Amino acid sequence: MKCRSHWESILFAGGILLLTGCRSFNSDSAELERKAHALLDTDAWIRSFCGTPGEYAARRRCHLDREAAIFRGELPGDRRAAAEQLAACYDAAERGRRWQAKPMTLPIARMVAPPEIDGIVSPAERAGATEVCGEYLLDSEQKHSDAPRWWVGWTVDTLYFAVEFPDCDIQAFSGRKIPSGDALECFLRPNPEENLYYEILVNPEGARWCLSHLASRTGSHFLLNLDKKMKMRSDAKRSLRGYCVEIAIPANQLHGLWCAQPPRIGDRLEFQMVRTNLESGTYRKSAPFPLLYDGHNLYGWMRGILSQHR
């Protein structure tokens, strides 16, 4: 066999680099290649996460078709940048594969008396609603604090949500800036069989913003209404320790079935309550149970069952 000269060897190696997209053969590039390749078969990738906490992130692969085409060499572009975006989707979904917390099934207590929406959770309301204490920062399975208190309940015609948040640095914004400061962000899918869900935000001053969304198979959501008009009551009040928020939503505003008949014991819904908190320049979100990714992650929401009195 004829041996290559020094220059022939250099030209041969250069040709290999060209054929492989000029990538270097270090461990970092090899890892990017491995992760990007795993996402090239979109359907297989998503199927591997169906029913797992990582499904929300795995479905985001549907937004990376252009990057996948660049990575394959079918479109011009920065191949490494495309691989990095595919790898980021891979890493996010794999975090879900390692996630141990399961979505919580929560009995929602029927309240004896209709709540008074005045920004104060009264002793009767505390006793009548289902209560959860503590909070978990998003993407964490370790309880961050025992102090926040969350309530959810129902009456013959109303769903009730309330919170008490300790906060020594209240930052309350209005309008579309509400989510950037301190607020309760309540997500609600009244019919688990449908993709329609609502997002209701109330800040410590009582300012409210309501949106409606349609969940998509791509893991994202379509904004249906940026300022959804709904008949509901909400209020908030500050205290020496922080602030309280109360929300009461007529059931017939949410679910077609509840227009024909009032809610009944055994009816199911899905929801999530999220605290947005801007404190000392640091912005973070938390929830009453471990929640991965974001409040829009329907796959990690709480499953509520309308139940008897506490």
Secondary structure as UniProt FT lines:
FT   HELIX           6..19
FT   TURN            20..21
FT   HELIX           27..38
FT   HELIX           42..47
FT   TURN            48..51
FT   TURN            53..54
FT   HELIX           55..58
FT   HELIX           59..63
FT   HELIX           65..72
FT   HELIX           79..98
FT   STRAND          105..110
FT   HELIX           123..128
FT   STRAND          130..137
FT   TURN            138..139
FT   STRAND          145..154
FT   STRAND          158..166
FT   HELIX           175..180
FT   STRAND          183..189
FT   TURN            192..193
FT   STRAND          196..202
FT   TURN            204..205
FT   STRAND          208..215
FT   TURN            217..218
FT   STRAND          221..225
FT   TURN            226..227
FT   STRAND          233..238
FT   STRAND          242..250
FT   HELIX           251..253
FT   HELIX           256..260
FT   TURN            265..266
FT   STRAND          268..279
FT   TURN            280..281
FT   STRAND          282..287
FT   TURN            295..296
FT   HELIX           298..300
FT   STRAND          302..306
//
